[in-house]
Amino acid sequence: MSDTILHECGIALIRLRKPLSFYIQKYGPTYAMNKMYILMEKQHNRGQDGAGIANIKIDQKPGFRFFSRYRSVKAQPVAHLFKKIGRKFKKAAKEGKEKFKDP
């Protein structure tokens, strides 16, 4: 490999091998988000200038949102992303009540 090393992107992926309801019941609704935060913080030390996160829900019914993404180029992009996502979770928990834990 004779290519010079330049700015490279890191990718972190979480694939839930069991149904989402299993993880919500056993660990709570923020399980995957907490794991992703840890993975992204580990990669953050590689020196990137920004961060982004995308979520895809497979087998979603037509007309419902199946994809979302957030990006940040702030001084601490990973922390900024998860702060934004945390606000969405709090709002959903407050407004959704029983729907909040519905996979």
DSSP file (Angstrom, degrees, kcal/mol; ACC not computed):
  #  RESIDUE AA STRUCTURE BP1 BP2  ACC     N-H-->O    O-->H-N    N-H-->O    O-->H-N    TCO  KAPPA ALPHA  PHI   PSI    X-CA   Y-CA   Z-CA
    1    1 A M              0   0    0      0, 0.0     0, 0.0     0, 0.0     0, 0.0   0.000 360.0 360.0 360.0 107.4    0.0    0.0    0.0
    2    2 A S        +     0   0    0      2,-0.1     2,-0.1     0, 0.0     0, 0.0   0.374 360.0 118.0-105.5   3.8    1.9    3.1   -1.2
    3    3 A D        -     0   0    0      1,-0.1     2,-0.2     3,-0.0     0, 0.0  -0.418  68.5-113.8 -69.5 145.6   -0.9    5.7   -0.9
    4    4 A T        -     0   0    0     -2,-0.1     2,-0.6     1,-0.1    -1,-0.1  -0.508  30.9-110.4 -75.9 150.0   -0.3    8.5    1.5
    5    5 A I        +     0   0    0     -2,-0.2     2,-0.2     3,-0.0    -1,-0.1  -0.721  47.6 167.4 -84.7 122.5   -2.5    8.7    4.6
    6    6 A L        -     0   0    0     -2,-0.6     2,-0.4     1,-0.1    -3,-0.0  -0.474  50.8 -47.4-117.7-170.0   -4.9   11.6    4.4
    7    7 A H        -     0   0    0     -2,-0.2     2,-0.3    40,-0.0    -1,-0.1  -0.514  66.8-172.6 -65.5 119.0   -8.0   12.6    6.4
    8    8 A E        -     0   0    0     -2,-0.4     2,-0.3    38,-0.2    -3,-0.0  -0.831  19.1-125.7-116.6 153.3  -10.1    9.5    6.6
    9    9 A C        -     0   0    0     -2,-0.3     2,-0.4    39,-0.1     0, 0.0  -0.731  17.0-145.3 -95.1 146.4  -13.6    9.0    7.8
   10   10 A G        -     0   0    0     -2,-0.3     2,-0.4    30,-0.0    33,-0.0  -0.862   9.5-152.5-106.9 147.9  -14.5    6.4   10.4
   11   11 A I        -     0   0    0     -2,-0.4     2,-0.4     2,-0.0    -2,-0.0  -0.980   7.6-169.3-123.5 131.2  -17.8    4.5   10.4
   12   12 A A        -     0   0    0     -2,-0.4     2,-0.4     2,-0.0    24,-0.0  -0.966  10.6-173.7-116.5 135.8  -19.5    3.1   13.4
   13   13 A L        -     0   0    0     -2,-0.4     2,-0.5     2,-0.0    -2,-0.0  -0.991  13.4-166.7-133.9 135.9  -22.5    0.7   13.0
   14   14 A I        -     0   0    0     -2,-0.4     2,-0.5     2,-0.0    -2,-0.0  -0.990   7.5-175.4-120.5 124.7  -24.9   -0.8   15.4
   15   15 A R        -     0   0    0     -2,-0.5     2,-0.6    17,-0.0    -2,-0.0  -0.975  19.8-141.1-119.2 118.2  -27.1   -3.6   14.1
   16   16 A L        -     0   0    0     -2,-0.5     4,-0.1     1,-0.2    -2,-0.0  -0.693  12.0-167.7 -80.8 119.4  -29.6   -5.0   16.5
   17   17 A R  S    S+     0   0    0     -2,-0.6    -1,-0.2     2,-0.1     3,-0.1   0.636  71.5  50.1 -85.4 -14.9  -29.7   -8.7   16.1
   18   18 A K  S    S-     0   0    0      1,-0.1     5,-0.1    -3,-0.0    -2,-0.0  -0.746 107.8 -72.7-114.4 166.9  -32.9   -9.1   18.1
   19   19 A P    >>  -     0   0    0      0, 0.0     3,-1.3     0, 0.0     4,-1.0  -0.244  42.9-117.7 -58.4 147.9  -36.2   -7.2   17.8
   20   20 A L  H 3> S+     0   0    0      1,-0.3     4,-2.2     2,-0.2     5,-0.2   0.838 112.6  64.8 -55.9 -35.6  -36.2   -3.7   19.0
   21   21 A S  H 3> S+     0   0    0      1,-0.2     4,-2.3     2,-0.2    -1,-0.3   0.840  96.1  58.0 -59.7 -33.5  -38.8   -4.5   21.6
   22   22 A F  H <> S+     0   0    0     -3,-1.3     4,-2.5     1,-0.2     5,-0.2   0.937 109.3  43.1 -60.4 -48.1  -36.3   -6.8   23.3
   23   23 A Y  H  X>S+     0   0    0     -4,-1.0     4,-2.5     2,-0.2     5,-1.0   0.858 113.2  51.9 -69.8 -36.1  -33.7   -4.1   23.8
   24   24 A I  H  X5S+     0   0    0     -4,-2.2     4,-0.8     3,-0.2    -1,-0.2   0.924 114.4  43.0 -65.4 -43.6  -36.4   -1.5   24.9
   25   25 A Q  H  <5S+     0   0    0     -4,-2.3    -2,-0.2    -5,-0.2    -1,-0.2   0.908 123.2  35.9 -69.3 -42.5  -37.7   -3.9   27.5
   26   26 A K  H  <5S+     0   0    0     -4,-2.5    -2,-0.2    -5,-0.2    -3,-0.2   0.895 136.8  12.6 -81.1 -41.6  -34.4   -5.1   28.8
   27   27 A Y  H  <5S-     0   0    0     -4,-2.5     3,-0.2    -5,-0.2    -3,-0.2   0.572 106.0-106.1-116.1 -13.7  -32.2   -2.0   28.6
   28   28 A G    ><< -     0   0    0     -5,-1.0     3,-1.3    -4,-0.8    -1,-0.2  -0.277  43.9 -66.7 102.3 166.8  -34.5    0.9   28.0
   29   29 A P  T 3  S+     0   0    0      0, 0.0     4,-0.2     0, 0.0     3,-0.2   0.600 126.6  55.9 -71.3 -11.4  -35.3    3.1   25.0
   30   30 A T  T 3> S+     0   0    0     -3,-0.2     4,-2.4     1,-0.1     5,-0.2   0.262  72.1 108.4-104.4  13.2  -31.8    4.7   24.8
   31   31 A Y  H <> S+     0   0    0     -3,-1.3     4,-2.0     1,-0.2     5,-0.2   0.940  83.0  40.4 -55.9 -55.7  -29.7    1.5   24.7
   32   32 A A  H  > S+     0   0    0      1,-0.2     4,-2.4     2,-0.2    -1,-0.2   0.870 114.1  54.5 -65.5 -36.3  -28.6    1.8   21.0
   33   33 A M  H  > S+     0   0    0     -4,-0.2     4,-2.1     1,-0.2    -1,-0.2   0.907 108.3  48.9 -64.1 -41.3  -28.1    5.5   21.3
   34   34 A N  H  X S+     0   0    0     -4,-2.4     4,-1.9     2,-0.2    -2,-0.2   0.904 111.5  49.3 -64.9 -41.2  -25.7    5.0   24.3
   35   35 A K  H  X S+     0   0    0     -4,-2.0     4,-2.2    -5,-0.2    -2,-0.2   0.904 110.8  50.3 -63.9 -41.6  -23.7    2.4   22.5
   36   36 A M  H  X S+     0   0    0     -4,-2.4     4,-2.7     1,-0.2     5,-0.2   0.887 106.9  54.7 -65.7 -38.3  -23.4    4.6   19.4
   37   37 A Y  H  X S+     0   0    0     -4,-2.1     4,-2.3     2,-0.2    -1,-0.2   0.929 108.6  48.5 -59.7 -45.0  -22.2    7.5   21.5
   38   38 A I  H  X S+     0   0    0     -4,-1.9     4,-1.8     2,-0.2    -2,-0.2   0.930 112.4  48.4 -61.7 -45.9  -19.4    5.3   23.0
   39   39 A L  H  X S+     0   0    0     -4,-2.2     4,-1.6     1,-0.2    -2,-0.2   0.916 113.0  47.2 -60.4 -44.6  -18.4    4.1   19.5
   40   40 A M  H  X S+     0   0    0     -4,-2.7     4,-1.8     1,-0.2    -1,-0.2   0.852 108.5  54.5 -70.0 -34.1  -18.3    7.6   18.1
   41   41 A E  H  X S+     0   0    0     -4,-2.3     4,-0.8    -5,-0.2    -1,-0.2   0.885 105.9  53.6 -65.3 -37.3  -16.3    9.0   21.0
   42   42 A K  H  < S+     0   0    0     -4,-1.8     3,-0.5     1,-0.2    -1,-0.2   0.899 113.4  42.5 -62.4 -39.9  -13.7    6.3   20.5
   43   43 A Q  H >< S+     0   0    0     -4,-1.6     3,-2.2     1,-0.2     5,-0.4   0.748  98.2  76.0 -77.5 -24.1  -13.4    7.5   16.8
   44   44 A H  H >< S+     0   0    0     -4,-1.8     3,-1.7     1,-0.3     4,-0.4   0.827  83.8  65.6 -57.6 -33.1  -13.5   11.1   17.7
   45   45 A N  T 3< S+     0   0    0     -4,-0.8    -1,-0.3    -3,-0.5    -2,-0.1   0.496  81.0  80.6 -70.8  -1.4   -9.9   10.9   18.9
   46   46 A R  T <  S-     0   0    0     -3,-2.2    -1,-0.3   -38,-0.0    -2,-0.2   0.550 111.9-108.5 -82.5  -6.8   -8.8   10.2   15.4
   47   47 A G    <   +     0   0    0     -3,-1.7    -2,-0.1     1,-0.2    -3,-0.1   0.668  56.6 162.7  97.8  18.4   -9.0   14.0   14.7
   48   48 A Q        -     0   0    0     -5,-0.4    -1,-0.2    -4,-0.4   -39,-0.1  -0.330  36.1-140.8 -71.4 157.1  -12.1   14.5   12.5
   49   49 A D  S    S+     0   0    0     27,-0.1     2,-0.3    28,-0.1    -1,-0.1   0.578  77.9  12.7 -92.6 -11.6  -13.5   18.0   12.1
   50   50 A G        -     0   0    0     23,-0.1     2,-0.3    26,-0.1    23,-0.2  -0.906  61.9-147.4-152.6 177.0  -17.2   16.9   12.2
   51   51 A A  E     -A   72   0A   0     21,-2.5    21,-2.6    -2,-0.3     2,-0.3  -0.981   9.0-173.4-150.4 158.1  -19.6   14.1   12.8
   52   52 A G  E     -A   71   0A   0     -2,-0.3     2,-0.4    19,-0.2    19,-0.2  -0.985   6.6-158.8-151.1 158.4  -22.8   12.8   11.6
   53   53 A I  E     -A   70   0A   0     17,-2.7    17,-2.5    -2,-0.3     2,-0.3  -0.999   5.8-170.1-142.2 140.1  -25.3   10.1   12.5
   54   54 A A  E     -A   69   0A   0     -2,-0.4     2,-0.4    15,-0.2    15,-0.2  -0.963   5.0-160.2-130.1 149.0  -28.0    8.4   10.4
   55   55 A N  E     -A   68   0A   0     13,-2.7    13,-2.0    -2,-0.3     2,-0.4  -0.997   5.6-172.4-131.4 129.7  -30.8    6.1   11.4
   56   56 A I  E     -A   67   0A   0     -2,-0.4     2,-0.6    11,-0.2    11,-0.2  -0.989   7.7-161.0-124.5 128.3  -32.7    3.7    9.1
   57   57 A K    >   -     0   0    0      9,-2.8     3,-0.6    -2,-0.4     2,-0.2  -0.938  17.1-147.9-109.9 114.6  -35.8    1.8   10.1
   58   58 A I  T 3  S+     0   0    0     -2,-0.6    -2,-0.0     1,-0.2     0, 0.0  -0.476  74.6  23.0 -82.0 150.8  -36.4   -1.2    7.8
   59   59 A D  T 3  S+     0   0    0      1,-0.2    -1,-0.2    -2,-0.2     2,-0.2   0.807  80.8 164.4  64.9  34.1  -39.9   -2.5    7.0
   60   60 A Q    <   -     0   0    0     -3,-0.6    -1,-0.2     1,-0.1     3,-0.1  -0.562  42.7-105.3 -78.6 145.5  -41.6    0.8    7.9
   61   61 A K    >   -     0   0    0     -2,-0.2     3,-1.8     1,-0.1    -1,-0.1  -0.379  47.0 -87.5 -68.2 148.3  -45.2    1.3    6.7
   62   62 A P  T 3  S+     0   0    0      0, 0.0    -1,-0.1     0, 0.0     3,-0.1  -0.284 114.5  28.4 -57.0 138.9  -45.7    3.7    3.7
   63   63 A G  T 3  S+     0   0    0      1,-0.3     2,-0.3    -3,-0.1    -2,-0.1   0.290  98.1 105.8  93.2  -9.5  -46.1    7.3    4.7
   64   64 A F  S <  S-     0   0    0     -3,-1.8    -1,-0.3     1,-0.0     2,-0.2  -0.780  80.6 -99.5-103.9 149.6  -44.0    7.0    7.9
   65   65 A R        +     0   0    0     -2,-0.3    -4,-0.1     1,-0.1     3,-0.1  -0.446  42.4 167.7 -67.4 131.3  -40.5    8.3    8.4
   66   66 A F        +     0   0    0      1,-0.2    -9,-2.8    -2,-0.2     2,-0.4   0.468  59.5  48.6-120.7  -7.9  -37.9    5.6    7.9
   67   67 A F  E     +A   56   0A   0    -11,-0.2     2,-0.3     2,-0.0   -11,-0.2  -0.997  53.7 166.6-139.6 136.2  -34.7    7.7    7.7
   68   68 A S  E     -A   55   0A   0    -13,-2.0   -13,-2.7    -2,-0.4     2,-0.3  -0.990   7.0-177.0-144.8 153.3  -33.2   10.5    9.7
   69   69 A R  E     -A   54   0A   0     -2,-0.3     2,-0.3   -15,-0.2   -15,-0.2  -0.997   7.4-169.4-150.7 149.6  -29.8   12.1    9.9
   70   70 A Y  E     -A   53   0A   0    -17,-2.5   -17,-2.7    -2,-0.3     2,-0.3  -0.989   7.4-171.0-136.6 145.2  -28.0   14.8   11.8
   71   71 A R  E     -A   52   0A   0     -2,-0.3     2,-0.3   -19,-0.2   -19,-0.2  -0.951   2.0-174.8-134.9 155.4  -24.6   16.4   11.2
   72   72 A S  E     +A   51   0A   0    -21,-2.6   -21,-2.5    -2,-0.3     9,-0.1  -0.989  22.3 179.1-151.5 141.9  -22.4   18.8   13.2
   73   73 A V        +     0   0    0     -2,-0.3   -23,-0.1   -23,-0.2    -1,-0.1   0.001  47.0 130.6-125.3  25.0  -19.1   20.7   12.7
   74   74 A K  S    S-     0   0    0      2,-0.1     4,-0.1   -23,-0.1    -2,-0.1  -0.065  79.4 -90.1 -68.7 177.5  -19.1   22.3   16.1
   75   75 A A  S    S+     0   0    0      1,-0.3    -1,-0.1     2,-0.1    -3,-0.0   0.870 128.7  26.5 -60.7 -38.1  -16.0   22.3   18.4
   76   76 A Q  S  > S+     0   0    0      1,-0.1     4,-2.3     2,-0.0    -1,-0.3  -0.746  78.4 174.5-122.4  81.1  -17.2   19.0   20.0
   77   77 A P  H  > S+     0   0    0      0, 0.0     4,-2.4     0, 0.0     5,-0.2   0.836  73.9  51.1 -64.0 -36.8  -19.3   17.5   17.2
   78   78 A V  H  > S+     0   0    0      2,-0.2     4,-2.2     1,-0.2     5,-0.2   0.946 113.4  44.9 -66.8 -46.8  -20.1   14.1   18.8
   79   79 A A  H  > S+     0   0    0      1,-0.2     4,-1.8     2,-0.2    -1,-0.2   0.896 113.0  52.3 -62.2 -40.2  -21.3   15.8   22.0
   80   80 A H  H  X S+     0   0    0     -4,-2.3     4,-2.0     2,-0.2    -2,-0.2   0.912 109.0  50.0 -63.1 -43.3  -23.3   18.3   20.0
   81   81 A L  H  X S+     0   0    0     -4,-2.4     4,-2.4     1,-0.2    -2,-0.2   0.944 113.1  44.3 -59.3 -49.6  -25.0   15.6   18.0
   82   82 A F  H  X S+     0   0    0     -4,-2.2     4,-2.2     1,-0.2    -1,-0.2   0.751 109.1  56.6 -74.6 -22.6  -26.1   13.6   21.0
   83   83 A K  H  X S+     0   0    0     -4,-1.8     4,-1.8    -5,-0.2    -1,-0.2   0.914 110.2  46.2 -67.1 -43.4  -27.2   16.7   22.9
   84   84 A K  H  X S+     0   0    0     -4,-2.0     4,-1.5     2,-0.2    -2,-0.2   0.913 114.7  46.5 -63.8 -44.1  -29.5   17.4   19.9
   85   85 A I  H  X S+     0   0    0     -4,-2.4     4,-2.2     1,-0.2    -1,-0.2   0.884 108.6  56.4 -66.5 -38.9  -30.7   13.8   19.9
   86   86 A G  H  X S+     0   0    0     -4,-2.2     4,-2.5     1,-0.2    -1,-0.2   0.880 104.3  52.6 -60.9 -38.9  -31.2   13.8   23.6
   87   87 A R  H  X S+     0   0    0     -4,-1.8     4,-2.3     2,-0.2    -1,-0.2   0.895 108.3  51.1 -63.2 -39.1  -33.5   16.8   23.3
   88   88 A K  H  X S+     0   0    0     -4,-1.5     4,-2.5     2,-0.2    -2,-0.2   0.901 110.1  49.7 -63.7 -40.9  -35.6   14.8   20.8
   89   89 A F  H  X S+     0   0    0     -4,-2.2     4,-2.7     2,-0.2    -2,-0.2   0.926 111.1  48.7 -63.7 -45.0  -35.8   11.9   23.1
   90   90 A K  H  X S+     0   0    0     -4,-2.5     4,-2.2     1,-0.2    -2,-0.2   0.916 112.8  47.8 -61.9 -42.7  -36.9   14.1   26.0
   91   91 A K  H  X S+     0   0    0     -4,-2.3     4,-2.6     1,-0.2     5,-0.3   0.914 112.9  48.4 -64.1 -43.0  -39.6   15.7   23.9
   92   92 A A  H  X S+     0   0    0     -4,-2.5     4,-2.8     1,-0.2     5,-0.4   0.888 111.3  50.3 -65.2 -39.0  -40.8   12.4   22.6
   93   93 A A  H  X S+     0   0    0     -4,-2.7     4,-1.1     2,-0.2    -1,-0.2   0.892 114.3  44.7 -65.4 -39.3  -41.0   10.9   26.1
   94   94 A K  H  < S+     0   0    0     -4,-2.2    -2,-0.2    -5,-0.2    -1,-0.2   0.910 125.0  31.1 -71.7 -42.7  -43.0   13.9   27.3
   95   95 A E  H  < S+     0   0    0     -4,-2.6    -2,-0.2    -5,-0.2    -3,-0.2   0.815 121.5  47.6 -86.0 -32.9  -45.4   14.1   24.4
   96   96 A G  H ><  +     0   0    0     -4,-2.8     3,-2.6    -5,-0.3     2,-0.2   0.747  69.5 171.3 -86.1 -24.5  -45.6   10.4   23.5
   97   97 A K  G >< S+     0   0    0     -4,-1.1     3,-1.0    -5,-0.4     4,-0.5  -0.313  80.3  10.3  49.2-109.5  -46.2    8.8   26.9
   98   98 A E  G >  S+     0   0    0      1,-0.2     3,-0.5    -2,-0.2    -1,-0.3   0.762 127.6  61.8 -70.9 -24.1  -46.9    5.1   26.0
   99   99 A K  G X  S+     0   0    0     -3,-2.6     3,-1.1     1,-0.2    -1,-0.2   0.738  88.2  74.0 -70.4 -22.0  -45.9    5.6   22.3
  100  100 A F  G <  S+     0   0    0     -3,-1.0    -1,-0.2     1,-0.3    -2,-0.2   0.866 100.9  40.0 -61.5 -37.9  -42.4    6.5   23.4
  101  101 A K  G <  S+     0   0    0     -3,-0.5    -1,-0.3    -4,-0.5    -2,-0.2   0.359  88.8 112.2 -94.0   5.4  -41.6    2.9   24.3
  102  102 A D    <         0   0    0     -3,-1.1    -3,-0.0    -4,-0.2   -81,-0.0  -0.697 360.0 360.0 -80.0 119.3  -43.4    1.5   21.2
  103  103 A P              0   0    0      0, 0.0    -1,-0.1     0, 0.0   -83,-0.1   0.530 360.0 360.0 -61.6 360.0  -40.8    0.0   18.9
